[in-house]
Amino acid sequence: MLLDLRNQGWVVNHKLVYKLMCEMGLRAKIRQRRPYVSYAGTISHIADNKLDRKFTPDQPNTVFVSDVTEFRVAGRKVYLSPVMDLFDRSIVAHTVATSPSTAFTAASLSKAIKTCAPEPGWMMHTDQGFQYQHASWRDLIDDNGGVQSMSRKANCYDNAVMENFFGHLKTEMYHGEVFGTVAEFNQAIDEYIQWYNTERIQQRLKGLTPMQYRNQTLETLTA
């Protein structure tokens, strides 16, 4: 709220914003726990934690993270697989499905590769979910010049940025909402991610949206 007001030209501090929100009965939504866990036991040693919690790469299209989260929609389980560019925290690709299959996660990664066209040596980081242990996922990274990185077992902090995105998403567009169909929910996800990328300002991005920060950087790199 504070950053949005400042972007609109208002000169205010956080204490005044908090006071006015209280007077108007406005409260921030509280984020809830994410129940879905894709870990299904390590088949073998797949990849080291090469990312090692270095969540601030110097350039776009070099380090990506992904994960799967679960929703309940119209009596069914629905899953989201986004791919995030850690540089600007933008969601560069995502898929929604009613089964957390290997094809489902591979589809989002394929979209990300096509959209971003990363240079050889790019990194893809995930947890140890079964989808990311599968040969199809590993081959997709390898065939496109990437390097696979995986969190340590049962350590959510190794993929904290994606966990944080899921928390914001569920608070801002899911909890307290009712979706009549999976198609309706899918549309809401598309709209939220579009809004998140182009309108949701972030303090760590100097008060810019992910797309503003990304475009600003790309203009500098190509100047």
C-alpha positions as CSV (number, residue, x, y, z in Angstrom):
1,M,0.0,0.0,0.0
2,L,2.8,2.4,1.0
3,L,4.8,1.9,-2.2
4,D,1.7,2.2,-4.4
5,L,0.7,5.5,-2.8
6,R,4.2,6.8,-3.3
7,N,4.2,5.8,-6.9
8,Q,1.0,7.8,-7.4
9,G,2.8,10.9,-6.1
10,W,1.6,10.9,-2.4
11,V,4.2,11.9,0.2
12,V,3.4,9.7,3.2
13,N,5.2,7.5,5.7
14,H,4.3,4.0,6.8
15,K,2.9,5.2,10.2
16,L,0.3,7.4,8.5
17,V,-0.7,4.7,6.1
18,Y,-1.1,2.2,8.9
19,K,-3.2,4.7,10.9
20,L,-5.5,5.5,8.0
21,M,-5.9,1.8,7.2
22,C,-6.9,1.1,10.8
23,E,-9.4,4.0,10.7
24,M,-10.9,2.6,7.4
25,G,-11.1,-0.9,8.7
26,L,-8.5,-2.2,6.1
27,R,-6.5,-5.2,7.1
28,A,-3.8,-7.2,5.3
29,K,-4.8,-10.8,4.6
30,I,-2.8,-13.4,6.5
31,R,-1.0,-16.0,4.5
32,Q,-1.7,-19.6,5.2
33,R,0.4,-22.7,5.0
34,R,1.0,-24.5,1.7
35,P,-0.1,-28.1,2.1
36,Y,1.1,-29.7,-1.1
37,V,4.4,-31.6,-1.0
38,S,5.7,-33.2,-4.1
39,Y,8.7,-35.0,-2.5
40,A,8.4,-38.7,-3.0
41,G,11.7,-40.1,-1.8
42,T,15.0,-39.7,-3.5
43,I,15.6,-42.1,-6.4
44,S,19.3,-41.3,-6.5
45,H,21.5,-38.3,-6.3
46,I,20.1,-36.0,-9.0
47,A,21.7,-32.6,-8.5
48,D,23.5,-30.6,-5.9
49,N,22.1,-27.3,-4.4
50,K,24.1,-25.2,-6.8
51,L,21.9,-22.2,-6.2
52,D,22.8,-22.2,-2.5
53,R,20.3,-19.5,-1.7
54,K,21.9,-17.0,-4.0
55,F,18.6,-15.4,-5.0
56,T,19.9,-12.2,-6.7
57,P,21.5,-13.0,-10.0
58,D,23.1,-10.1,-11.9
59,Q,21.2,-10.5,-15.2
60,P,17.8,-11.7,-16.4
61,N,17.3,-15.1,-18.1
62,T,20.1,-16.8,-16.1
63,V,18.6,-18.3,-13.0
64,F,15.1,-19.7,-12.8
65,V,13.1,-21.4,-10.0
66,S,10.0,-23.5,-10.0
67,D,7.7,-25.6,-7.8
68,V,4.2,-27.0,-7.7
69,T,1.3,-25.9,-5.4
70,E,-2.1,-27.3,-4.9
71,F,-5.6,-25.8,-4.8
72,R,-9.1,-27.1,-4.1
73,V,-11.5,-25.9,-6.8
74,A,-15.1,-27.1,-7.3
75,G,-14.4,-30.2,-5.3
76,R,-11.2,-31.1,-7.3
77,K,-7.5,-30.8,-6.7
78,V,-5.9,-28.4,-9.1
79,Y,-2.1,-27.7,-9.5
80,L,-0.1,-24.8,-10.6
81,S,3.5,-25.0,-11.9
82,P,5.1,-21.5,-12.4
83,V,8.6,-20.7,-13.6
84,M,10.1,-17.6,-12.1
85,D,13.1,-15.6,-13.2
86,L,15.0,-14.8,-10.0
87,F,16.5,-11.6,-11.4
88,D,13.2,-9.7,-11.4
89,R,10.9,-12.2,-9.8
90,S,8.7,-12.3,-12.9
91,I,6.6,-15.4,-13.7
92,V,7.9,-16.2,-17.2
93,A,5.7,-19.3,-17.7
94,H,3.1,-21.4,-15.9
95,T,0.8,-24.3,-16.4
96,V,-2.4,-25.4,-14.5
97,A,-3.6,-29.0,-14.4
98,T,-5.7,-31.5,-12.4
99,S,-2.8,-33.9,-12.1
100,P,0.8,-33.0,-10.9
101,S,2.4,-35.1,-13.6
102,T,5.8,-34.9,-15.1
103,A,4.3,-33.7,-18.4
104,F,2.6,-30.9,-16.5
105,T,5.8,-29.5,-15.0
106,A,7.8,-30.1,-18.2
107,A,5.2,-28.0,-20.1
108,S,5.9,-24.9,-18.0
109,L,9.6,-25.3,-18.3
110,S,9.3,-25.7,-22.1
111,K,7.3,-22.4,-22.2
112,A,9.9,-20.6,-20.1
113,I,12.8,-21.8,-22.4
114,K,10.9,-20.7,-25.5
115,T,10.0,-17.3,-24.0
116,C,13.3,-16.4,-22.5
117,A,15.8,-18.2,-24.8
118,P,18.5,-18.4,-22.1
119,E,22.1,-18.6,-23.0
120,P,24.0,-21.8,-22.2
121,G,24.9,-22.2,-18.6
122,W,21.5,-21.0,-17.2
123,M,20.3,-22.6,-14.0
124,M,17.0,-24.3,-13.1
125,H,16.4,-24.7,-9.4
126,T,13.6,-26.7,-7.7
127,D,13.0,-28.9,-4.7
128,Q,13.3,-32.7,-4.8
129,G,9.8,-33.3,-6.1
130,F,9.3,-36.5,-8.1
131,Q,8.7,-34.4,-11.3
132,Y,12.2,-32.9,-11.0
133,Q,13.9,-36.2,-10.5
134,H,12.3,-37.6,-13.7
135,A,14.5,-38.0,-16.8
136,S,12.2,-35.9,-18.9
137,W,12.8,-32.9,-16.7
138,R,16.5,-33.4,-16.5
139,D,16.9,-34.0,-20.2
140,L,14.9,-30.8,-21.0
141,I,17.4,-28.8,-19.0
142,D,20.4,-30.5,-20.4
143,D,19.2,-30.4,-24.0
144,N,18.8,-26.7,-23.7
145,G,22.2,-25.9,-22.2
146,G,21.0,-25.6,-18.6
147,V,22.3,-26.7,-15.2
148,Q,20.0,-28.4,-12.7
149,S,20.0,-27.4,-9.1
150,M,17.9,-28.9,-6.3
151,S,17.1,-27.9,-2.7
152,R,18.3,-30.1,0.1
153,K,15.8,-32.7,1.3
154,A,12.8,-31.1,3.2
155,N,14.4,-27.7,3.2
156,C,11.9,-25.1,2.0
157,Y,14.2,-22.2,2.6
158,D,16.4,-23.4,-0.3
159,N,13.5,-22.4,-2.6
160,A,12.2,-19.5,-0.4
161,V,11.4,-17.1,-3.2
162,M,9.0,-19.4,-4.9
163,E,7.4,-20.3,-1.6
164,N,6.9,-16.6,-1.0
165,F,5.2,-16.1,-4.4
166,F,2.8,-18.9,-3.6
167,G,2.0,-17.3,-0.3
168,H,1.2,-14.0,-1.9
169,L,-0.8,-15.6,-4.7
170,K,-3.0,-17.6,-2.4
171,T,-3.6,-14.7,-0.1
172,E,-4.4,-12.2,-2.9
173,M,-6.5,-14.3,-5.3
174,Y,-7.5,-17.6,-3.7
175,H,-8.3,-17.6,0.0
176,G,-11.9,-16.5,0.6
177,E,-12.8,-16.8,-3.1
178,V,-15.2,-19.3,-4.7
179,F,-14.5,-20.6,-8.2
180,G,-17.4,-22.5,-9.9
181,T,-15.2,-24.4,-12.4
182,V,-11.6,-25.2,-13.0
183,A,-11.8,-23.1,-16.2
184,E,-12.9,-20.1,-14.1
185,F,-10.0,-20.7,-11.7
186,N,-7.5,-21.1,-14.6
187,Q,-8.6,-17.7,-16.0
188,A,-8.2,-16.1,-12.5
189,I,-4.6,-17.5,-12.3
190,D,-3.8,-16.1,-15.7
191,E,-5.2,-12.7,-14.7
192,Y,-3.3,-12.7,-11.4
193,I,0.0,-13.5,-12.9
194,Q,-0.5,-10.8,-15.5
195,W,-1.3,-8.4,-12.7
196,Y,1.6,-9.6,-10.6
197,N,4.1,-9.1,-13.5
198,T,2.9,-5.8,-14.7
199,E,1.2,-4.0,-11.8
200,R,2.3,-5.4,-8.4
201,I,5.2,-3.2,-7.3
202,Q,8.0,-4.8,-5.1
203,Q,10.2,-3.0,-2.6
204,R,13.2,-5.1,-3.6
205,L,12.8,-4.0,-7.2
206,K,13.1,-0.3,-6.1
207,G,9.4,0.2,-6.1
208,L,9.0,-1.1,-9.7
209,T,6.9,-4.0,-11.0
210,P,8.8,-7.1,-12.3
211,M,8.2,-6.1,-15.9
212,Q,9.3,-2.5,-15.4
213,Y,12.5,-3.7,-13.7
214,R,13.1,-6.3,-16.4
215,N,12.6,-3.9,-19.3
216,Q,14.7,-1.2,-17.6
217,T,17.6,-3.6,-17.2
218,L,17.3,-5.0,-20.8
219,E,17.4,-1.4,-22.1
220,T,20.6,-0.8,-20.2
221,L,22.2,-4.0,-21.4
222,T,21.4,-3.3,-25.1
223,A,22.3,0.4,-25.0
